[in-house]
Amino acid sequence: MNLKEMLDELEPATRLKIGYFIVASLFVAILYSALHDRIRKLENRRTSREAALTEMMLLKQRHLEATAGAQKLSNRLSGVTADDSPAKLIEEIGIKGKNSQVKTMKGEERQGLIEEAAEVKIEGLTANETINLLHRLEKGTKPVVIKRANLKVRYDDPAKLDISLNIALLKPAPKESK
C-alpha cells in the first residue's frame, strides 16, 4: 500500500486537515528560513559596524595624539624670538665643558619652518651633564631638533665624554606680504 492509496482511503475532512498541516509546515519552514537570512544579514552588519567603530576609535586616538603634538610644537614655536640661535640656547643651558665650539651651518626651510642649524662640540662632560644637555635641548622651551650626536670617551679620563652634535633650532618662516 502506497501513500496515495492511503490518502484516497481517508475521509475528505481528514485529507483536508492533513493538507492544511502540510501547508502550515511549509509556511513555517519558509518563514524560519527568511527569518534566519534576516538575522544573518543583521549579524554581518553588526560585525562590520563594530569593526568600523573600532577603527574609528583608533583613528580618534591617533588624531588626538597628533593634535596634542602639533599644539605642543605650536606653543614651543611661539616662544622663539628672532634673536634666538643654537649658540644662545647652549649658553642658556649653562653646561660647559673644557672646550666648547659652536659653528653655524646652512639650515633648511620646510613647511613654513626655518631650521637654523649649528654644529656643537663640547669636550670633557660627564655622562650626567651630557644627558642633561640632550634632555634640555630636546625637551626645552624652544623647538630644537638633534640631527646627529656623536659621543666619544676621552682616553685621558674615561669618566668624561667629548660630544659633537648637529642641532637645528626651528623658527617660523616669515609671512609673505601680499
Backbone bond lengths (Angstrom), bond angles and torsions (degrees), N, CA, C in turn:
res aa  C-N    CA-C-N  psi(-1)  N-CA   C-N-CA  omega(-1)  CA-C   N-CA-C  phi
1 M - - - 1.433 - - 1.530 109.19 -
2 N 1.326 114.53 124.34 1.459 117.58 -179.07 1.526 110.81 -97.88
3 L 1.286 115.82 179.28 1.467 122.04 -173.92 1.525 111.59 -66.26
4 K 1.328 117.49 -38.61 1.463 120.61 -179.09 1.515 110.65 -64.18
5 E 1.298 117.05 -42.47 1.462 120.42 179.37 1.518 110.50 -64.91
6 M 1.326 117.85 -38.42 1.469 120.51 179.44 1.519 110.05 -65.14
7 L 1.360 117.68 -40.59 1.467 120.35 178.89 1.517 111.14 -67.43
8 D 1.331 117.60 -36.57 1.463 120.81 -179.90 1.527 111.21 -66.75
9 E 1.321 118.59 -30.22 1.460 122.37 -179.04 1.524 111.92 -77.26
10 L 1.344 118.03 -18.81 1.469 120.28 -178.32 1.514 110.54 -77.37
11 E 1.305 114.40 159.36 1.464 120.35 177.61 1.521 109.13 -69.37
12 P 1.323 118.56 151.97 1.465 121.59 -178.87 1.543 112.45 -58.95
13 A 1.294 119.59 -35.90 1.474 121.87 -179.66 1.531 110.01 -67.51
14 T 1.317 117.64 -39.15 1.457 121.51 178.81 1.531 109.92 -68.42
15 R 1.331 115.79 -41.22 1.466 119.12 177.18 1.525 110.38 -62.02
16 L 1.311 117.40 -39.81 1.467 121.66 178.60 1.530 110.30 -63.69
17 K 1.328 117.12 -41.20 1.461 120.82 178.80 1.536 110.50 -64.89
18 I 1.325 117.38 -41.35 1.461 121.11 177.86 1.527 110.09 -64.44
19 G 1.313 117.95 -39.77 1.473 122.28 177.02 1.525 111.28 -62.41
20 Y 1.348 115.02 -44.89 1.461 119.19 177.83 1.532 110.77 -61.99
21 F 1.328 117.09 -39.35 1.461 121.42 179.48 1.538 110.56 -64.22
22 I 1.336 116.62 -42.16 1.467 120.76 178.42 1.519 110.39 -64.82
23 V 1.345 117.55 -44.07 1.475 121.43 178.68 1.528 109.87 -62.52
24 A 1.339 116.95 -44.17 1.469 120.17 179.97 1.532 110.55 -64.22
25 S 1.334 117.11 -40.16 1.465 120.55 178.37 1.525 111.01 -62.87
26 L 1.341 116.69 -43.85 1.465 120.19 177.45 1.530 111.14 -63.76
27 F 1.330 116.81 -40.99 1.465 120.67 179.11 1.529 110.76 -62.59
28 V 1.332 117.58 -43.01 1.462 121.47 178.52 1.529 110.03 -64.41
29 A 1.328 117.83 -41.04 1.468 120.86 179.53 1.527 110.45 -64.10
30 I 1.338 118.10 -42.78 1.475 121.51 178.44 1.524 110.08 -65.85
31 L 1.323 117.02 -43.11 1.469 121.02 178.60 1.527 110.66 -62.21
32 Y 1.334 117.41 -43.80 1.458 121.56 178.69 1.530 110.76 -62.52
33 S 1.329 117.39 -41.75 1.464 121.62 179.19 1.535 110.90 -63.60
34 A 1.317 117.16 -44.89 1.469 121.09 178.89 1.527 110.72 -64.37
35 L 1.325 116.27 -41.82 1.458 120.21 179.26 1.532 110.84 -65.19
36 H 1.318 116.56 -39.82 1.463 120.69 178.33 1.541 110.50 -63.27
37 D 1.327 118.03 -42.82 1.469 121.45 177.77 1.530 110.52 -62.47
38 R 1.327 117.20 -42.35 1.466 120.66 179.63 1.531 110.73 -63.96
39 I 1.321 116.48 -42.52 1.467 120.06 179.04 1.523 110.14 -64.16
40 R 1.331 118.09 -40.58 1.465 121.69 179.50 1.528 110.46 -64.10
41 K 1.337 116.97 -41.80 1.470 119.91 178.02 1.526 110.90 -64.15
42 L 1.325 117.14 -42.45 1.466 120.16 178.32 1.528 111.32 -64.84
43 E 1.323 117.40 -37.52 1.468 121.40 177.95 1.525 110.60 -64.77
44 N 1.333 116.73 -42.41 1.470 120.45 177.24 1.530 110.80 -63.57
45 R 1.313 116.57 -41.87 1.472 120.49 178.78 1.521 110.67 -63.45
46 R 1.345 116.69 -42.10 1.462 120.61 179.13 1.524 110.66 -63.99
47 T 1.315 116.99 -42.24 1.461 121.23 179.81 1.528 110.83 -63.16
48 S 1.331 116.71 -44.12 1.472 119.27 179.88 1.526 110.97 -67.27
49 R 1.305 117.49 -36.14 1.472 119.78 178.32 1.521 111.19 -69.92
50 E 1.324 117.94 -36.31 1.466 120.34 175.83 1.528 110.46 -63.61
51 A 1.341 116.15 -40.84 1.466 119.49 178.39 1.525 110.51 -65.07
52 A 1.336 116.71 -42.03 1.468 119.99 178.42 1.528 110.79 -64.42
53 L 1.319 116.42 -40.04 1.469 120.29 179.15 1.522 111.14 -65.29
54 T 1.329 116.64 -40.48 1.466 120.35 177.66 1.525 110.34 -61.91
55 E 1.326 116.18 -43.91 1.467 120.24 178.97 1.524 110.96 -64.84
56 M 1.331 116.91 -40.13 1.471 119.91 179.19 1.526 111.57 -65.79
57 M 1.325 117.40 -36.69 1.468 119.86 177.59 1.523 110.21 -65.10
58 L 1.333 116.71 -39.74 1.465 120.63 176.91 1.529 110.39 -64.16
59 L 1.338 115.97 -43.63 1.465 119.85 178.71 1.524 111.31 -65.80
60 K 1.321 116.99 -35.65 1.464 120.24 177.67 1.526 110.14 -63.79
61 Q 1.331 116.21 -42.57 1.464 120.18 178.77 1.519 110.79 -63.27
62 R 1.338 116.54 -44.48 1.472 120.11 177.58 1.522 110.99 -61.67
63 H 1.331 116.35 -40.77 1.463 120.08 179.43 1.520 110.74 -63.30
64 L 1.330 116.96 -42.58 1.469 119.95 179.04 1.527 111.07 -63.66
65 E 1.336 116.83 -39.85 1.469 120.24 178.30 1.522 110.86 -65.76
66 A 1.342 116.62 -42.52 1.464 119.98 179.57 1.525 110.64 -66.15
67 T 1.320 117.04 -39.76 1.460 120.65 178.57 1.526 110.56 -64.37
68 A 1.333 116.24 -41.83 1.471 119.60 178.93 1.524 110.49 -64.41
69 G 1.340 116.93 -41.34 1.470 120.15 177.61 1.512 112.13 -64.16
70 A 1.320 116.73 -41.71 1.462 120.78 178.79 1.529 110.67 -65.88
71 Q 1.332 116.36 -39.73 1.464 119.83 178.67 1.525 110.51 -66.07
72 K 1.330 116.27 -39.28 1.470 120.19 178.64 1.524 110.19 -63.50
73 L 1.349 116.75 -45.27 1.464 120.36 177.98 1.525 110.53 -63.22
74 S 1.320 116.72 -41.31 1.467 120.23 178.71 1.527 111.10 -61.60
75 N 1.330 116.40 -42.33 1.466 119.94 178.43 1.526 110.92 -64.62
76 R 1.330 116.28 -40.15 1.464 119.47 179.50 1.524 110.54 -69.69
77 L 1.329 118.19 -36.14 1.464 121.08 178.29 1.525 111.56 -67.28
78 S 1.332 116.57 -32.21 1.467 118.76 -179.31 1.529 111.50 -68.08
79 G 1.341 117.28 -20.45 1.463 120.76 179.27 1.515 113.69 -85.70
80 V 1.334 118.14 -3.84 1.466 121.69 -178.38 1.525 109.17 -85.40
81 T 1.323 115.70 130.82 1.466 120.32 175.94 1.523 109.05 -106.96
82 A 1.302 116.46 169.94 1.468 121.55 -176.27 1.529 111.98 -66.30
83 D 1.327 117.67 -29.60 1.469 119.13 -177.00 1.532 112.73 -90.62
84 D 1.330 119.06 3.71 1.468 120.97 176.42 1.519 110.19 -71.35
85 S 1.327 115.27 143.24 1.460 120.73 177.93 1.528 108.00 -149.44
86 P 1.326 117.31 162.25 1.467 119.22 177.51 1.530 112.62 -59.08
87 A 1.322 117.90 -37.67 1.469 120.86 179.07 1.531 110.35 -63.06
88 K 1.323 116.83 -41.04 1.465 120.80 178.88 1.526 110.79 -65.98
89 L 1.323 117.17 -37.45 1.464 120.52 178.42 1.526 111.24 -64.22
90 I 1.330 116.52 -44.73 1.464 120.51 179.00 1.526 109.38 -61.93
91 E 1.320 116.53 -39.81 1.469 120.85 179.30 1.529 110.74 -65.93
92 E 1.344 117.18 -41.22 1.464 120.97 -179.37 1.527 112.09 -66.13
93 I 1.335 117.25 -32.38 1.463 120.49 179.89 1.528 109.68 -65.26
94 G 1.312 116.89 -36.66 1.459 120.84 172.65 1.516 115.28 85.66
95 I 1.301 118.60 6.03 1.461 120.42 177.28 1.520 107.34 -90.63
96 K 1.328 115.47 119.57 1.455 119.97 -176.76 1.515 108.84 -126.54
97 G 1.309 114.79 142.91 1.458 120.15 175.40 1.521 108.56 -105.55
98 K 1.327 115.23 -160.20 1.463 120.04 178.87 1.520 110.78 -69.59
99 N 1.299 116.61 -43.98 1.458 121.01 -175.52 1.520 107.40 -136.05
100 S 1.319 118.09 118.15 1.465 122.04 -179.52 1.517 109.36 -117.19
101 Q 1.316 115.51 135.47 1.464 120.96 176.96 1.514 108.52 -135.70
102 V 1.325 115.30 138.29 1.457 120.88 174.70 1.518 107.20 -129.50
103 K 1.320 116.21 116.60 1.464 121.54 178.43 1.517 108.54 -113.26
104 T 1.309 116.22 126.82 1.458 118.78 177.99 1.523 109.64 -73.72
105 M 1.313 114.83 146.88 1.455 121.86 179.30 1.521 108.54 -126.80
106 K 1.320 114.70 169.52 1.462 119.29 178.50 1.522 108.97 -71.92
107 G 1.309 116.48 126.86 1.466 121.54 178.28 1.510 111.04 -93.66
108 E 1.300 115.71 174.74 1.455 121.97 -179.85 1.522 109.43 -118.32
109 E 1.319 114.85 164.23 1.454 120.14 174.56 1.515 107.83 -122.59
110 R 1.342 116.65 124.51 1.454 120.81 179.37 1.519 110.97 -143.38
111 Q 1.276 114.74 133.67 1.464 123.86 171.28 1.525 113.00 44.73
112 G 1.276 117.27 50.91 1.452 121.00 176.57 1.514 114.97 79.27
113 L 1.328 117.55 10.04 1.463 121.36 178.36 1.518 109.31 -124.19
114 I 1.305 115.83 145.32 1.459 121.67 175.35 1.519 107.05 -111.98
115 E 1.327 116.19 130.72 1.458 121.01 176.17 1.518 108.47 -97.48
116 E 1.316 116.10 122.10 1.464 120.94 173.21 1.524 105.79 -100.59
117 A 1.332 116.33 104.59 1.460 121.82 -171.41 1.525 111.53 -95.86
118 A 1.332 114.55 154.40 1.463 121.42 177.59 1.518 109.08 -154.70
119 E 1.342 114.77 151.54 1.457 121.36 173.28 1.523 106.86 -104.83
120 V 1.319 115.27 123.50 1.463 121.84 -176.30 1.522 107.71 -113.83
121 K 1.357 115.47 127.28 1.463 120.86 175.10 1.519 107.69 -123.63
122 I 1.330 115.01 125.94 1.463 120.91 178.63 1.524 106.94 -132.64
123 E 1.313 115.97 133.34 1.456 121.30 -178.49 1.521 110.15 -111.51
124 G 1.316 115.78 148.24 1.456 121.79 171.35 1.511 115.66 76.43
125 L 1.318 118.42 35.95 1.466 120.87 176.42 1.524 109.79 -95.15
126 T 1.317 115.37 148.83 1.462 119.08 172.52 1.531 107.69 -78.86
127 A 1.319 116.44 167.60 1.472 120.47 179.01 1.528 110.69 -62.55
128 N 1.321 116.82 -38.91 1.458 121.00 179.41 1.531 110.99 -65.21
129 E 1.330 117.29 -43.84 1.466 120.52 178.05 1.521 110.81 -63.41
130 T 1.331 116.76 -38.16 1.459 120.59 179.20 1.522 110.53 -63.73
131 I 1.315 116.45 -46.41 1.469 119.70 179.78 1.521 110.72 -65.25
132 N 1.324 117.50 -40.36 1.465 120.26 177.22 1.524 111.01 -62.08
133 L 1.327 117.30 -41.76 1.465 121.22 178.80 1.524 110.36 -61.79
134 L 1.321 116.91 -49.23 1.467 120.45 -179.27 1.525 111.38 -63.07
135 H 1.307 116.82 -41.27 1.462 120.85 179.43 1.533 111.16 -64.67
136 R 1.310 116.88 -44.77 1.470 119.91 -179.55 1.520 111.74 -67.22
137 L 1.317 116.88 -33.28 1.461 119.15 176.43 1.527 110.60 -67.77
138 E 1.318 115.95 -48.47 1.458 120.32 -174.04 1.526 112.92 -74.59
139 K 1.315 117.97 -39.28 1.466 121.46 -174.89 1.520 113.68 -105.59
140 G 1.312 117.49 9.86 1.465 120.71 -177.64 1.525 112.62 -72.00
141 T 1.322 114.74 -172.36 1.463 120.11 -177.12 1.517 112.93 -78.30
142 K 1.304 117.39 -16.89 1.466 121.93 179.25 1.533 108.96 -103.18
143 P 1.324 117.52 142.93 1.468 119.81 -179.84 1.528 111.37 -77.86
144 V 1.314 116.36 104.99 1.460 122.63 -179.16 1.526 108.16 -118.68
145 V 1.331 115.00 137.12 1.461 121.32 175.71 1.521 107.60 -111.06
146 I 1.327 116.37 126.57 1.456 120.85 174.65 1.519 106.23 -92.03
147 K 1.332 115.34 108.39 1.460 119.55 -175.37 1.523 111.92 -84.38
148 R 1.309 116.36 -35.29 1.462 120.01 -178.60 1.514 107.48 -151.08
149 A 1.318 115.90 140.45 1.463 121.48 177.05 1.524 108.33 -136.29
150 N 1.311 115.66 130.91 1.459 121.39 178.69 1.526 107.52 -127.70
151 L 1.329 116.28 118.20 1.459 121.64 -179.34 1.524 108.54 -111.48
152 K 1.319 116.80 130.25 1.464 121.57 178.38 1.519 108.67 -127.89
153 V 1.328 115.52 138.95 1.456 121.34 175.96 1.523 107.91 -82.70
154 R 1.319 116.18 136.72 1.464 120.40 179.35 1.524 109.66 -75.49
155 Y 1.318 115.30 142.07 1.465 119.61 179.34 1.522 111.58 -75.43
156 D 1.339 116.63 -36.06 1.458 119.78 -177.76 1.528 112.26 -75.42
157 D 1.349 118.10 -26.07 1.462 121.91 178.98 1.531 107.61 -145.58
158 P 1.329 119.58 97.88 1.466 122.03 -176.49 1.527 114.07 -63.64
159 A 1.306 119.41 -13.67 1.459 121.70 178.12 1.527 111.72 -81.29
160 K 1.323 117.72 -9.37 1.469 122.68 -178.34 1.526 110.12 -107.49
161 L 1.313 114.66 152.06 1.464 121.40 -179.37 1.520 110.27 -123.74
162 D 1.316 115.24 147.09 1.467 121.69 168.74 1.524 105.56 -107.12
163 I 1.343 115.87 127.44 1.464 118.44 -179.40 1.507 110.36 -117.92
164 S 1.310 113.70 147.81 1.459 121.88 174.97 1.522 106.53 -132.01
165 L 1.321 116.34 119.73 1.461 121.78 -176.52 1.517 110.49 -122.11
166 N 1.309 115.44 142.44 1.464 120.90 164.80 1.519 105.35 -108.52
167 I 1.320 115.85 114.20 1.463 119.92 -178.74 1.519 109.02 -121.47
168 A 1.315 115.82 157.88 1.456 121.68 176.98 1.520 108.70 -136.05
169 L 1.306 116.11 127.98 1.457 122.44 174.69 1.523 107.37 -90.57
170 L 1.318 116.88 125.76 1.467 120.93 -179.90 1.520 109.26 -88.35
171 K 1.318 114.68 130.69 1.458 121.11 177.10 1.520 108.51 -127.88
172 P 1.316 117.15 147.46 1.469 117.89 176.01 1.527 109.80 -68.08
173 A 1.317 115.49 139.82 1.472 120.25 178.77 1.518 108.54 -69.24
174 P 1.336 116.15 145.35 1.464 117.86 177.83 1.526 110.14 -64.28
175 K 1.300 115.24 139.62 1.465 120.21 -179.41 1.521 109.40 -73.73
176 E 1.326 115.42 137.46 1.468 119.67 -179.96 1.504 109.12 -81.18
177 S 1.325 116.66 132.97 1.476 119.94 177.91 1.520 108.59 -87.21
178 K 1.323 115.09 142.20 1.475 120.29 -177.14 1.497 111.21 -95.19
